[in-house]
Amino acid sequence: MVDYVIHHVKANGKLVPKVFKLTRKTLSAGEIMNIVKTHSFRSISTRRYYTGNHVLEIQVNGTGYKKVNFELKT
């Protein structure tokens, strides 16, 4: 199971994680899988986006791996 987690900045400046599902696939030993995904930050009624430093994390089988910081601007 491959997911991605975006740690969103809230109004108080703290980061809150939200898990988004990517794919579920069984791989053989040494097999490589490439995944391409876009994520929209358009305004929605259930979440308000705040500017600042957010974090993107890749999660495989429930274990977090690579984290990348990014800045959300207006």
N, C-alpha and C positions, 0 to 999 in steps of 0.2 A: 504494500500500500504506500503510495507516494502522495504526500500532502505538502502544501506550503502554508506558512504561518506569517501573517502580517501583524506586527506589533504596532498598533495604532497609537498615536499621541492623543490623549484626552485633554479636556479643557484645563485640568489641573497640571498638565505637563507629564503625567505618568504614562508609561506604555502598558497597553492592554492587548494580549494576543487574541487573534481570531484565526481559526483553522479553516482552510479551504481545501476541498478534495481535488486531487489531480487525476490519479489513475490507480488501478489495481491490476497487477500483472505478475506472473511468475517468470523469473529469469533463471537461466542456467548459470553455472559458475563461470565467471569471466565474461558473460554476455553484457553488452552495453545497450542502454536505452536512452535515446534523446527525447526530451520533452520541451515543447515550446508552448508558452502560455502568456496571454496578455491579461492584465487586471485593470478594470476601470475604476477611476476615483471620481466619477460623476456624482452629483448630489442625489441622495436617496432619502426617503422619509425615515428609515430605521437607523441611519448612522450619519453623524456629522463629522466631517474631516477637518482636522486642524493642521495648520502649517507646522513644520518642524522636522526633526530627525526621527524617522521611522525605521523599523528593522524588518527585513525579509529573511525568513528561515526556511530551509528545506527539511522536511521530516520524512523518514523512511521507516515503516513499520513502527510508528510511534516514537522513534528516537530522533531528536533534533540533530542536524549536522551543520551545514554551512549557514552562517549568518552574514548578511550584507546590510550595511546602513545606507539609507537614502533619505534625501531631503524633499519634503513635499512643499511646494510653493504655490502661491495663488496665481 
